[in-house]
Structures are given as C-alpha cells and as structure tokens.
Amino acid sequence: MANIKSAKKRILVNETKAARNKSIKSGVKTAVKKVDAAVAEGNKEAAGVALQNAISTIDKAASKGVYHKNTASRKISRLTKAVNGVE
C-alpha cells in the first residue's frame, strides 16, 4: 500500500477511471451484440437501427479515450460491412 499522499490519490483516481472505462466498454459490447443479433436474424431494418446506435456509442467511447480512434473505426467498419451483407 502506498504511503505518499499523491500515490494514494493516484490509486483512487485510477480506480475511478477504470470503473468509467469498464462501463463504457460494456456499453459498446452490448451495442455490438445487438447489431450481431439483428444480422443473425436477417432483419435489415433492426440491424440498421442497431448499427446507428452502435456507431454513436463507439464514437463516444473513442472521443473519451477509452478506445483508440483506429480501433473504433475498425469496429464500425466491420459492423457496417456485416449489416450491408444482410439480404
């Protein structure tokens, strides 16, 4: 355990940030799962709506620094490709 006041503060701040990041990542995973489920059903309308929601969620995560911008772009690209493949 840290003895120095600044080190103790860093531990508290890091815990807070880790909890925030975990929450945001969980939201992204949920949004991606909804898109995947709609694609698996073959429901193009639901997939499109879920995709818009997922893109918004992923972009917010990237803007907050939870995901690197290239990671966010890759996730969005793969989801869009999957939705466009639905007949």
C-alpha positions as CSV (number, residue, x, y, z in Angstrom):
1,M,0.0,0.0,0.0
2,A,1.2,3.5,-0.8
3,N,2.4,5.8,1.9
4,I,2.8,9.0,0.0
5,K,-0.3,11.2,-0.3
6,S,0.0,11.7,-4.1
7,A,0.4,7.9,-4.6
8,K,-2.8,7.3,-2.6
9,K,-4.6,9.8,-4.7
10,R,-3.4,8.2,-7.9
11,I,-4.8,4.9,-6.7
12,L,-8.2,6.4,-6.1
13,V,-8.3,8.3,-9.4
14,N,-7.2,5.2,-11.3
15,E,-10.0,3.1,-9.7
16,T,-12.5,5.8,-10.7
17,K,-11.2,5.9,-14.3
18,A,-11.1,2.1,-14.6
19,A,-14.7,1.9,-13.5
20,R,-15.7,4.5,-16.0
21,N,-13.8,2.8,-18.8
22,K,-15.3,-0.6,-17.9
23,S,-18.8,0.9,-18.0
24,I,-18.2,2.5,-21.5
25,K,-16.6,-0.7,-22.9
26,S,-19.6,-2.7,-21.6
27,G,-22.0,-0.4,-23.4
28,V,-20.0,-0.8,-26.6
29,K,-20.1,-4.6,-26.3
30,T,-23.9,-4.5,-25.7
31,A,-24.4,-2.3,-28.8
32,V,-22.3,-4.6,-30.9
33,K,-24.2,-7.7,-29.7
34,K,-27.5,-6.1,-30.6
35,V,-26.2,-5.5,-34.2
36,D,-24.9,-9.0,-34.4
37,A,-28.2,-10.4,-33.2
38,A,-30.2,-8.4,-35.8
39,V,-27.8,-9.5,-38.5
40,A,-28.1,-13.2,-37.5
41,E,-31.9,-12.8,-37.7
42,G,-31.6,-11.3,-41.1
43,N,-33.7,-8.3,-40.0
44,K,-32.2,-5.4,-42.1
45,E,-34.3,-2.6,-40.5
46,A,-33.5,-3.6,-36.9
47,A,-29.8,-4.1,-37.9
48,G,-29.7,-0.6,-39.4
49,V,-31.2,1.0,-36.3
50,A,-28.9,-1.0,-34.0
51,L,-25.9,-0.1,-36.2
52,Q,-26.7,3.7,-35.8
53,N,-26.8,3.2,-32.1
54,A,-23.6,1.2,-32.0
55,I,-21.7,3.8,-34.2
56,S,-22.8,6.5,-31.8
57,T,-21.7,4.5,-28.8
58,I,-18.4,3.6,-30.3
59,D,-17.6,7.2,-31.4
60,K,-18.4,8.4,-27.9
61,A,-16.0,5.8,-26.4
62,A,-13.3,6.9,-28.8
63,S,-13.8,10.6,-28.1
64,K,-13.4,9.9,-24.4
65,G,-10.2,8.0,-25.0
66,V,-11.5,4.6,-24.0
67,Y,-10.8,3.2,-27.5
68,H,-8.1,4.3,-29.9
69,K,-9.6,6.0,-33.0
70,N,-8.3,3.3,-35.3
71,T,-9.9,0.6,-33.1
72,A,-13.2,2.5,-33.2
73,S,-13.0,2.8,-36.9
74,R,-12.3,-0.9,-37.3
75,K,-15.2,-1.9,-35.2
76,I,-17.6,0.5,-37.1
77,S,-16.3,-0.8,-40.4
78,R,-16.8,-4.4,-39.5
79,L,-20.3,-3.8,-38.2
80,T,-21.3,-1.8,-41.3
81,K,-19.9,-4.5,-43.6
82,A,-22.0,-7.1,-41.7
83,V,-25.2,-5.0,-41.9
84,N,-24.7,-4.3,-45.6
85,G,-24.3,-8.0,-46.2
86,V,-27.8,-8.7,-44.8
87,E,-30.3,-9.6,-47.6
